[in-house]
Amino acid sequence: MQSFAALERSDRRPYRRGRRYHALFLMSLICCCAHPLQGAMLFTDVTGESGINFRHTTGASGKYHIVETVSAGLALFDYDLDGDIDIYFLNGSHHDANPAGPPPRNALYRNEGNWHFKDVTDAAGIGDSGYGLGVTVGDYDNDGDPDLFLNNYGPNVLYRNNGDGTFTDVTHQAGLDGDAQIGSGASFLDVEGDGDLDLYVSHYVHCLETLAIPATSQGYLSYLGPAVSIYGKTKDILYRNNGDGTFTDISDSSGIAAVSGAGMGTVCADFDNDGDTDIFVANDMSENHLFVNDGQGRFTEMGLFAAMAFDHNGEAQGSMGIDLADVDNDGWLDLYITSYQGQWAALYKNMGVGAFDDVTLMSGAGSGTLPLVTWGMGLVDFDNDGDRDIFVACGHLQPNIAKYDKRHSYPQLNCLFENTGNRYREVSRTSGSGLQVKQVSRGAGFDDLDNDGDVDVVILNAGGLPTLLRNETASQGHWLQVTLRGTSSNRDGVGAQVRVVTPDLTLMDEVHSGRSYQSHFGSRLYFGLGPRTEITRIEVAWIGGEREVFPSTPVDRHLVLVEGQGTAP
């Protein structure tokens, strides 16, 4: 019988590839050093002045539950519709039946402006004490305010926003109380374009009774990974919104249940520009899944054909989180996937023919990530120059790693890559105090927290305080922020694509619910314009097939575009 230590080695094979690992690590250093670090972006750590005292709990008690390594995500959204982005942190929990003291719980912080946040968890009624893993936000009942879904280890929770600053737990009424697995990423989406937000819920591993089994690495206790034989793959769930406040499981009829995996990050988007929403699931140490929508809400898994299931060596990666954006401004959504130590965080270019191309090495988008364990990330234009930069949250999952591998540590520095127009350049160490914070980071979110026109950063750190980074980049370009309001389509405009057209550049983005590592952010779209001061028009393709054009507008402002108020293209 294979020992647990041997199982751990086979489970994380890319970390232990001997000469190949060292060669790749050297290549990573060469790529980093080939481009002088001249980053103009600047981030300041403002956690201490924010008023946020939330502390995450993994529940670690020395029993090495696998879920302790993968918690948790966060959500950035304007819960009270006052124009400021608020923060919701997920928390872990204790595994003991009778733990001492009050149980850890999630926390909601209201943005009161000027980088001060107030804990309003009790007033809002969303202090769930379950073991939080994934979260997403969407107006599932189309009543004008954002609702909240928690994808937990154990029973999930759906909170309906009451519109008065409070929420109501409607999990049972909605028919979502039958799922008590190990959650991960989750997303609201409109699978058939009927104007109601459906719900995709991914799961991590199976066999709850075998979660607490420690391994050993060179005599030190460590966590087992997900691909060893004692853990079984599991299937995700797709729920159809019935339009009356309830949901129905359509996993079988939709084709989602045809495959299984170990889900982590999840994102839903129109990858093939055919007007409907597809689903991508980053699976940990098993093939990634790309579910292509036929427009009627039936899906075919096409990850292998799209060259996204495995890496370029044909091996499954320890995929963690995922974000997407049009990084080269060609009108197609590209993907960035984080991964485990010894594997690149990878950039995949959308070729527009139903397939993607791994451009990590030629673009420099993975430089410096090979020795790290990478989690939450964002493809964000931090300096508003018209192209997408990359922020990656890092932190190991083995607390004892430094005891048996002196090259690595449990807390790690995060990474920042500047898009120079033709490749990425790592600027992590020259971009201010915010990039000198060393934590065990997991979920990450990106929004304009102070409404000054640039995008800031919030990071959930496992077992510690969060990190808030204020964007203080001096050489900012012009910008435009867009919020969609659907009328015939779903109210949040989830799945709609927006194109901002200038005389010499067209920028494209799409509204998503759920992204990064088990997190949610970006319901408001951000477009960096560089020196451009003229916007010719704004084009919106709503889910359901309607297309509209909105007239030219001044720059440096936040627009709310309402479906039906534009003109036909």
C-alpha positions in Angstrom: 0.0 0.0 0.0 1.4 3.4 -0.9 2.3 5.6 2.0 0.7 9.0 2.6 4.1 10.6 2.0 4.4 8.9 -1.4 0.8 10.0 -2.2 1.7 13.6 -1.4 4.7 13.4 -3.7 2.6 12.0 -6.6 -0.2 14.4 -5.9 2.1 17.5 -6.3 4.3 16.1 -9.0 5.1 19.4 -10.6 6.6 20.6 -7.3 9.0 17.7 -7.3 10.4 17.4 -10.8 14.0 17.6 -9.9 16.2 19.0 -12.8 13.2 20.1 -14.7 11.9 22.2 -11.8 15.3 23.9 -11.3 15.6 24.6 -15.0 12.2 26.2 -15.1 13.0 28.2 -11.9 16.2 29.5 -13.6 14.2 30.5 -16.7 11.8 32.4 -14.4 14.7 34.4 -12.9 16.1 35.1 -16.4 12.8 36.3 -17.6 12.5 38.6 -14.6 16.0 40.0 -14.9 15.8 40.6 -18.6 13.5 43.6 -18.1 14.6 46.3 -15.6 12.0 46.9 -12.9 10.8 50.4 -13.8 7.3 50.2 -12.6 5.4 53.4 -12.4 2.5 51.9 -10.5 2.4 52.6 -6.8 0.3 50.9 -4.0 0.2 51.8 -0.3 -0.8 49.5 2.5 -3.7 51.3 4.2 -5.1 48.4 6.2 -4.2 50.0 9.6 -6.1 53.1 8.9 -9.2 51.4 7.4 -10.9 50.5 10.7 -11.1 46.8 9.5 -10.1 44.3 12.3 -11.5 41.2 10.7 -9.2 38.2 11.2 -9.6 35.0 9.2 -9.7 31.6 10.8 -8.6 28.5 9.0 -9.8 26.2 11.9 -6.4 24.5 11.9 -6.0 22.3 15.0 -3.2 20.0 13.9 -5.5 17.5 12.2 -4.7 18.7 8.7 -8.2 19.0 7.2 -7.7 19.7 3.5 -10.2 22.5 3.5 -7.9 24.5 5.8 -5.6 25.1 2.9 -8.1 26.5 0.4 -10.1 29.1 2.5 -11.3 31.6 1.4 -12.7 34.3 -1.0 -14.1 37.8 -0.6 -16.7 39.9 -2.3 -16.6 43.6 -3.3 -20.0 45.1 -4.0 -22.2 48.1 -3.2 -24.7 46.4 -0.9 -26.5 49.6 0.1 -26.4 51.3 -3.3 -24.8 54.5 -1.9 -22.1 54.6 -4.7 -19.3 53.2 -2.5 -17.9 49.6 -2.9 -18.2 47.6 0.4 -16.3 44.6 1.5 -17.5 41.1 2.6 -15.0 38.7 4.0 -15.5 35.0 4.3 -14.3 33.2 7.3 -13.4 29.6 8.2 -14.6 27.8 11.3 -13.6 25.3 13.9 -13.7 21.6 13.2 -14.2 20.6 16.8 -17.8 19.8 17.9 -17.6 22.1 21.0 -15.0 24.8 20.4 -14.2 27.3 23.1 -15.4 30.8 22.5 -17.8 32.3 19.9 -17.6 30.7 16.5 -15.7 32.6 13.7 -18.1 34.3 11.2 -18.1 36.3 8.0 -17.9 40.1 8.2 -19.4 42.9 6.1 -17.7 46.3 6.2 -19.6 49.4 4.9 -17.5 51.8 3.0 -17.9 55.2 4.7 -15.6 57.1 2.4 -12.0 58.4 2.9 -10.7 54.9 3.4 -12.7 54.2 6.5 -14.9 51.1 6.9 -17.5 50.2 9.5 -18.4 46.7 10.6 -22.1 46.3 9.9 -22.3 42.5 10.0 -24.9 42.4 12.8 -27.1 45.2 11.4 -27.0 43.5 7.9 -27.7 40.0 9.3 -25.1 38.2 7.2 -22.6 36.9 9.8 -22.7 33.3 8.7 -20.6 31.0 10.9 -20.3 28.2 8.4 -17.0 27.3 6.9 -16.7 29.9 4.1 -14.9 29.0 0.8 -16.5 30.7 -2.2 -18.9 33.7 -2.7 -20.7 35.5 -5.5 -23.0 38.4 -5.9 -26.0 39.0 -8.2 -29.5 40.4 -8.2 -31.2 37.0 -8.6 -34.7 38.4 -8.0 -34.3 41.5 -10.2 -35.6 43.8 -7.5 -32.9 46.4 -7.8 -30.3 45.4 -5.1 -27.5 42.8 -5.0 -28.0 39.5 -3.3 -25.3 37.2 -1.8 -24.5 33.5 -2.3 -22.1 31.6 -0.1 -20.5 28.3 -1.3 -19.4 26.8 2.0 -17.9 23.6 3.3 -21.2 22.3 4.5 -24.6 23.9 3.9 -24.6 26.9 1.5 -26.4 30.1 2.1 -28.4 32.5 -0.1 -29.0 35.9 1.4 -31.7 38.1 -0.2 -31.0 41.8 0.0 -34.0 43.5 1.5 -33.1 47.0 0.1 -32.9 48.6 3.6 -29.4 47.6 4.6 -30.4 44.1 5.8 -30.5 40.6 4.3 -32.7 37.6 4.8 -31.5 34.0 4.6 -33.8 32.5 1.9 -31.7 29.3 1.3 -34.6 26.9 2.1 -37.3 28.9 0.3 -35.1 29.1 -2.8 -34.5 25.3 -2.8 -30.7 25.6 -2.3 -30.4 23.9 1.0 -29.7 20.4 -0.4 -26.0 21.0 -1.2 -23.6 20.4 1.7 -20.4 19.5 0.0 -16.9 21.2 -0.1 -17.6 24.5 -2.0 -15.3 26.5 -4.1 -16.0 29.1 -6.8 -19.6 30.1 -7.6 -21.2 32.4 -10.3 -24.5 33.9 -11.2 -25.2 33.8 -14.9 -28.1 33.8 -17.4 -27.7 30.5 -19.2 -30.6 30.9 -21.7 -31.0 34.7 -21.9 -34.4 34.8 -20.2 -33.6 37.7 -17.9 -33.2 35.7 -14.7 -29.8 34.9 -13.1 -29.1 31.2 -12.8 -26.4 29.8 -10.4 -23.3 27.7 -11.0 -21.9 26.1 -7.9 -18.5 24.3 -8.1 -17.2 21.8 -5.6 -13.7 20.8 -4.5 -13.2 17.1 -3.5 -15.4 14.3 -2.4 -15.4 12.0 0.7 -15.9 14.3 3.6 -15.1 11.6 6.1 -11.4 11.5 5.0 -10.6 15.2 5.1 -8.4 15.1 8.2 -5.5 12.8 7.1 -2.0 14.4 7.4 0.9 13.5 5.3 4.6 13.9 6.0 7.3 15.6 4.0 10.8 14.8 5.2 9.5 14.0 8.6 7.3 17.1 9.0 3.5 17.1 8.9 1.9 18.4 5.8 -1.4 18.6 4.0 -2.4 16.1 1.3 -3.4 17.5 -2.0 -6.6 16.8 -3.9 -5.5 14.3 -6.5 -4.5 11.4 -4.3 -6.6 8.2 -4.5 -8.4 8.7 -1.2 -10.2 11.8 -2.5 -12.7 11.3 -5.2 -13.6 13.9 -7.9 -17.0 15.5 -7.5 -19.5 17.1 -9.8 -20.6 20.7 -9.9 -24.3 21.9 -9.8 -26.1 24.2 -12.2 -29.3 25.7 -10.8 -32.0 27.3 -13.1 -33.7 30.4 -11.7 -37.5 29.7 -12.0 -38.4 33.4 -11.8 -40.4 33.0 -8.6 -37.6 33.1 -6.1 -36.8 29.4 -6.4 -34.1 27.4 -8.2 -34.1 23.9 -9.9 -31.1 21.7 -10.3 -30.5 21.2 -14.0 -27.0 19.7 -13.8 -28.0 16.5 -15.7 -30.2 18.0 -18.4 -27.8 20.9 -19.1 -24.8 18.6 -19.5 -22.8 20.0 -16.5 -23.0 16.7 -14.6 -21.3 14.8 -17.5 -17.9 15.4 -16.0 -16.3 15.7 -12.6 -13.2 17.5 -11.1 -11.8 19.4 -8.2 -13.1 22.8 -8.7 -11.4 26.0 -7.4 -11.9 29.3 -9.3 -14.9 29.6 -11.6 -15.8 32.3 -14.1 -18.7 32.6 -16.6 -18.3 34.6 -19.8 -18.9 34.6 -23.5 -15.6 33.2 -24.7 -16.6 32.6 -28.3 -18.5 35.9 -28.8 -21.6 34.1 -29.9 -23.9 36.0 -27.6 -24.4 33.5 -24.8 -22.5 32.7 -21.6 -20.0 29.8 -21.3 -18.5 28.4 -18.1 -14.8 27.9 -17.2 -13.8 25.9 -14.1 -10.2 25.8 -12.9 -9.7 22.3 -11.4 -6.9 21.5 -8.9 -4.7 18.7 -10.2 -7.3 17.5 -12.7 -8.2 18.7 -16.2 -9.8 22.2 -16.4 -13.4 22.4 -17.8 -14.7 24.7 -20.4 -18.5 24.3 -20.9 -19.6 25.8 -24.2 -23.3 27.0 -24.2 -25.4 26.2 -27.2 -27.6 29.3 -26.5 -30.4 27.2 -25.0 -28.7 26.4 -21.7 -27.2 23.1 -22.8 -23.5 22.8 -22.4 -20.7 20.7 -23.9 -17.4 20.3 -22.2 -14.7 21.4 -24.6 -11.6 22.0 -22.4 -9.4 19.6 -24.2 -10.4 20.8 -27.7 -9.8 24.4 -26.6 -6.3 23.6 -25.3 -7.3 24.6 -21.7 -7.7 21.3 -20.0 -3.9 20.6 -19.5 -0.7 22.5 -19.7 1.5 22.4 -22.8 3.1 19.2 -21.5 -0.3 17.5 -21.3 -0.3 17.5 -17.5 -3.0 18.7 -15.2 -2.1 21.8 -13.2 -2.8 22.7 -9.6 -5.2 25.4 -11.0 -6.4 27.8 -8.3 -8.0 31.0 -9.5 -8.9 32.5 -12.8 -9.6 35.9 -14.3 -10.3 37.1 -17.8 -10.1 40.2 -19.8 -9.2 41.4 -23.3 -5.5 41.9 -22.5 -4.4 42.6 -26.1 -7.5 44.7 -27.1 -8.4 42.4 -30.0 -12.1 42.0 -29.0 -11.7 38.5 -27.4 -11.6 37.6 -23.7 -8.2 36.1 -22.7 -7.6 34.0 -19.5 -5.1 34.0 -16.7 -4.9 31.0 -14.3 -2.9 30.8 -11.1 -1.4 27.5 -9.9 0.8 25.6 -7.5 4.5 25.9 -6.7 6.7 24.8 -9.6 4.1 25.8 -12.2 3.7 29.1 -14.0 0.7 31.3 -13.4 -0.4 31.1 -17.0 -1.8 33.5 -19.6 -3.9 32.0 -22.4 -4.6 34.1 -25.5 -8.1 33.6 -27.0 -7.4 32.8 -30.7 -11.0 33.4 -31.7 -11.4 30.0 -33.2 -12.7 28.1 -30.2 -9.2 27.6 -28.8 -6.6 29.3 -26.7 -2.8 29.6 -26.9 -0.5 29.5 -23.9 1.6 32.7 -24.3 2.9 32.8 -20.7 6.6 32.6 -21.6 6.6 34.9 -24.6 4.5 37.5 -22.8 6.4 37.5 -19.5 3.0 37.2 -17.7 4.3 34.3 -15.5 7.8 35.7 -14.7 8.6 35.1 -11.0 5.6 33.0 -10.2 7.3 29.6 -10.6 8.5 29.3 -7.0 5.2 30.6 -5.6 1.8 29.3 -4.8 -0.6 31.7 -6.6 -4.3 32.2 -5.8 -6.5 35.2 -6.4 -5.7 37.5 -9.2 -7.0 40.3 -11.4 -6.4 41.5 -15.0 -6.8 45.2 -14.2 -5.6 48.5 -15.9 -4.1 49.9 -12.7 -2.5 53.0 -14.4 -5.4 53.6 -16.9 -3.1 53.5 -19.9 -5.4 51.4 -22.0 -4.1 47.8 -21.3 -4.5 45.3 -18.5 -1.9 44.7 -15.9 -1.8 41.7 -13.6 -1.9 41.4 -9.8 -1.4 37.9 -8.2 -2.0 37.1 -4.5 0.5 34.5 -3.2 0.9 32.3 -0.1 1.9 28.7 0.5 -0.5 26.0 1.7 2.1 24.1 3.8 2.8 25.8 7.1 6.0 23.7 7.6 7.4 24.3 4.1 10.4 26.3 5.3 11.4 23.5 7.7 12.0 21.1 4.9 12.7 23.4 1.9 14.7 26.5 2.8 14.0 28.1 -0.6 10.4 28.8 0.3 8.2 30.2 3.1 4.6 29.9 4.2 3.8 33.7 3.9 4.8 35.1 0.5 5.0 38.4 -1.3 2.4 39.2 -3.9 3.2 39.9 -7.6 2.5 42.8 -9.9 3.1 42.8 -13.6 2.9 45.9 -15.7 1.6 45.6 -19.3 4.2 47.6 -21.4 2.1 47.1 -24.6 4.0 44.2 -26.1 4.9 42.1 -23.0 4.6 42.0 -19.2 7.3 43.2 -16.8 7.3 42.3 -13.1 7.3 45.5 -11.0 6.5 43.9 -7.7 9.4 45.3 -5.7 9.3 48.8 -7.0 5.6 49.6 -6.6 5.3 50.8 -3.0 4.8 49.5 0.5 1.7 47.6 -0.6 3.8 45.1 -2.5 6.1 44.5 0.5 3.3 42.9 2.5 4.1 39.2 3.1 1.1 37.1 4.0 -0.6 33.8 3.3 -2.9 35.3 0.7 -5.9 33.6 -0.9 -8.9 35.6 -2.3 -8.3 39.0 -4.0 -10.7 41.7 -5.3 -10.2 44.8 -7.3 -12.5 47.9 -7.4 -12.3 51.7 -7.0 -12.8 51.9 -3.3 -12.3 55.7 -3.0 -14.0 56.7 -6.3 -11.0 58.5 -7.5 -10.8 56.9 -10.9 -8.3 54.1 -10.3 -8.6 50.5 -9.1 -7.6 49.5 -5.6 -6.9 46.0 -4.1 -8.3 44.0 -1.2 -6.8 40.6 -0.2 -8.0 38.0 2.2 -5.1 36.4 4.1 -5.6 32.9 5.5 -5.3 33.0 9.3 -4.6 36.7 9.5 -5.8 40.2 8.9 -6.7 41.3 5.3 -4.7 43.7 3.2 -6.1 46.9 1.7 -3.9 48.6 -1.0 -4.6 52.1 -2.1 -3.7 52.8 -5.7 -1.5 55.9 -5.7 -0.1 55.7 -9.2 0.8 59.2 -10.2 0.9 58.9 -14.0 -2.7 58.0 -14.4 -4.4 58.2 -17.8 -8.0 59.2 -18.4 -10.7 56.7 -17.5 -14.4 55.7 -17.8 -16.4 53.6 -15.4 -19.6 51.9 -16.5 -22.5 50.3 -14.6 -25.2 48.5 -16.5 -28.9 48.4 -15.6 -30.8 45.7 -17.4 -34.6 46.0 -18.0 -35.5 43.1 -20.3 -32.2 41.3 -19.4 -31.1 40.7 -15.9 -30.8 43.9 -13.9 -27.1 43.7 -13.2 -26.3 43.2 -16.9 -24.3 40.0 -16.0 -23.0 38.5 -19.2 -23.4 41.7 -21.2 -20.4 43.0 -23.2 -19.4 46.6 -23.4 -17.2 48.2 -26.0 -15.8 51.7 -25.5 -14.8 53.2 -28.9 -12.3 56.0 -29.3 -10.8 57.3 -32.6 -7.8 55.0 -32.3 -8.7 52.3 -29.7 -11.6 50.0 -28.8 -11.8 48.5 -25.4 -14.0 45.6 -24.5 -15.1 44.2 -21.1 -17.9 42.0 -19.8 -19.9 42.0 -16.6 -19.2 38.9 -14.5 -20.5 37.5 -11.2 -17.8 35.4 -9.5 -14.2 35.3 -10.5 -10.6 35.3 -9.3 -10.1 32.8 -6.5 -13.5 32.0 -5.1 -14.3 35.7 -5.0 -16.5 38.4 -6.6 -15.6 41.9 -7.8 -16.0 44.2 -10.8 -19.8 44.6 -11.2 -18.7 48.1 -12.2 -16.6 48.0 -15.4 -13.3 50.0 -15.6 -11.8 51.3 -18.8 -8.4 53.0 -18.9 -8.1 55.5 -21.7 -4.5 56.8 -21.5 -4.2 60.3 -23.1 -7.5 59.9 -25.0 -10.1 62.5 -24.2 -12.7 61.6 -26.8 -15.1 58.7 -26.7 -16.9 58.2 -30.0 -19.5 55.8 -28.7 -20.3 53.0 -26.3 -21.7 49.7 -27.6 -23.6 47.2 -25.3 -24.5 43.7 -26.3 -27.0 42.6 -23.7 -27.6 38.9 -22.8 -30.7 37.9 -24.8 -29.5 39.4 -28.1 -30.3 43.1 -27.9 -27.6 45.5 -29.0 -27.5 49.2 -28.3 -25.3 52.2 -29.0 -24.9 55.0 -26.5 -23.6 58.4 -27.7 -20.2 60.0 -27.1 -19.4 61.1 -23.5 -16.8 63.1 -21.6 -14.1 61.1 -19.9 -13.2 60.7 -16.2 -16.7 59.8 -15.0 -18.9 57.0 -13.9 -21.8 56.2 -16.3 -25.0 54.2 -15.6 -26.3 52.7 -18.9 -29.9 51.6 -18.8 -31.1 49.0 -21.3 -33.5 50.6 -23.7 -32.1 54.1 -23.5 -29.6 53.6 -26.3 -30.2 53.5 -30.0 -30.1 50.6 -32.5 -26.6 50.0 -33.9 
